[in-house]
Amino acid sequence: MDIVFDVGGVLLHWDPAAIAGQVFPDPNIRECFLANVLGDGCWIRYDKGELTAARLTEMVHRNLGIPSEQMSAFIEAAKSTLLPKEDTLEVVRQLHRSGNRLFVLSNMPSEMADYIRGAYAFWDLFDGTVFSGYVRMVKPDEEIFRYLFSQYHLVPEETVFIDDSTLNIEAAARLGVQGMLFQDADSLQKRLKPYLA
C-alpha cells in the first residue's frame, strides 16, 4: 500500500498557539497574530514559497504592527520546536518494515523543510517527499495532490493519506484517496493494522 503522511502535527510536534504564547507577551498582539497571520493568507503564502521569512516579517510589521523581532522569534521557535513524535515514527518504521511505500505531503516553507531534512535521519524511511515551499502549491488545493500522484506514480484509490486537518482529508477523499484524520499514534496504528505485517 502507498501511505502518505503529513509532517507538522503528525510526524513532528507543531503547536503554533503555544509558541505564540511564549513569543508574544502582549495578548492583543498574540491574538492579532493567530487571527491575521496564521488564520489568514499570510502564513499560507509563506508555506507556498510566495514569501520569504524576511518578507513575511516585514509585511506583518507594516500591516499589523507586530514587532519584527517578535515575528522573527516566532519563525525561529517554529523551526526549533518541530521535534519528532517518536510514537508516530515507530508506526512509520513498522509500516516500512512491512513493505509499504511511504511518502510525505506537507505544507511547510522551504527554509523550514531544509532545516528538518538536515536535522533528522528518518527521511530514508520514505520513498518520496513533497513540501509546499519547494513546489509552490499547498494543501488542500487539488493540484498538490495531483503533483504527488504524478511524481511518484500513486493511484489515488490505492493510497492512504494521514493528516491532522479535516480540510486536507476531505480534499484527498474527493480525489479517491482513503483519508485518516490523525489524533494519536495508538489509534493510527490500530487503523493501519491491515498494512502491518
N, C-alpha and C positions, 0 to 999 in steps of 0.2 A: 504494500500500500504506500502511496505517496502522502506524507503528513507534513503540513506547513504550520510553523509556529510564528506567532508574534513575538516581539522581544520585550519591550517595556511592560511590566506588569505580569509577564508570563515566564520568560527566561531570566530576566533581570528585574530587581526591585525598581519600582517607579512610583513615587508619591509626591507629585508636584505641590500639593497643598501643604504637606509637611515641610518641604523645602522652603516654600514661600513664607511659612510661619517663622522660620529661622532667619531668613534673609531680609524680610520686610517688617521691621518692628512696628511701624505705623499701621494699624488695622485698616485705615482708609486706603492707603497705598496698596496694601495686600489685597483687599477686595477688588480694587480697581485692576490690579494685575490679573487676578484669577478670572475676572469677568471679561476684560477687554484685551488681554494678551493671549492667555491660554484658551479662554472661552470664545474667542473671536478668530478672525482670519490671520492675525499676525504670526502666531506660532505655526500654523499650518503652512504659511508661506516660507517660514524658516525650515520646517520639515521637508518642504518640497524643493528646497535649494534655490528659491527665488530671492531669499535674503541671507546675507552673511550674519554672523553674530554681531559684528560691529554695526552693520546697517540696521538690524533689528533693535539694538540698544539705542542707537541714535533716534530712530523713528518713535520708539516708545517714550523716550525722554521728551522729544519735541511735541508729540501729540497728546501725551497723557501726564507729563510732568513727573514721571517716575525717575528717580535719580539714576544716572548712568552707572555709577559704581555698584548700586544695588542690583540693577539688571544684569550687569556683568557677573556679579557674585552668584546670582541665581543660575546662570548658564554654567559657570564652573562647578557649582554644587550639584547641578543636574548630572553632569558627567561623572563626578566622583561618587555619587550615590547610586549609580547604575551597577549595583552589586549582584552577583549570581544568586539565583534562587536554587539552592542545591537540591531541594526535593524535586523540583521540576526537572532539573538537569539529570537526576537519576532516572526519571521516566524516559527522558531522551536517550540515555545510554542503553536502557533496556530495549527500546524500540530499534535502536541502531544494531544492537546485537541480534535482534530478531529478523534483521534483513530488510527492514523498511527503508524507503528512500525518504530523507528528511530535508526540509527546506525552511528558510526564514523569509518572512514578508513583514517589513517593519516601516512604520512612519518614524523616521529619525534623520535629523540633519547630518550631512556628510561628515562634519568635523566630529560629531559625537560617535557616528559609526566608525570613523577612523580610530577614535580613542578605544572603544570597546573591542574592536577587532585586534588591536595591539595588546590590550590588557589581559585578555582571557584566551585560554588554549582550547576551549571546547568547540571551536568552529569547525574543526576537522570531522566532527560527527555529522555535519550537514553536507548534503550534495550540492547545495546552491543557496545563495542569499540574494535578496532584493531589498535594498534600503532606499527609501523615498528620495533622500537627498542626492543620491547618485543618478537616479533615473528621472527625476523631476516629475514624479507622479505620486499621488497619495491615496491611501485607503480613506473612505470607502469607494472612491471612484473606480468604475469598472475597468478603466484602461490599465491600472497597475496589476489587477488580477490577470487580465489577458496577457500582459507582458510576462508575468511569471509563468503562465501556462506555455507560452510560445518559447521562452528562453530555455526552459527545462523539460519541454515535451510532456507536460502534465495533462491528463484527461480529467476534466472537472468532476465527472461522475465517479471517478476512481481516486478522489483526493479528499482528505480530511483537513480542515482548517481550524486552528485553535487560536482564539483571540479573547481579550478581556473586554472588548467593545461590542455591544449588541448591534450597533450600526454596521460594523465591519462583518460580523457574522451574517447579518441579513443580506448584505451586498454579495457576499460569496454564495449564499444559498440561491440567490436569483440567477446565478450562473451555473447552478447544478452541483455546487460543492457541498459536502456534508460539513456543517459548522458545529463546533463545540465551544460554548461560552466558558472561558476559563474562570474557575473560582478558587481552586486549590489543587495541589498536586495529587492528593489522595483520591479525590473524586475524578480527576482526569485519568489517573491510572486505571480506575475501575471502568471508565467508559472506553478506554483504549485496550481493554483486555483481549478482545479478538485479534489484535495485531501484535500481541506479546507472546513469544514462543514459550 
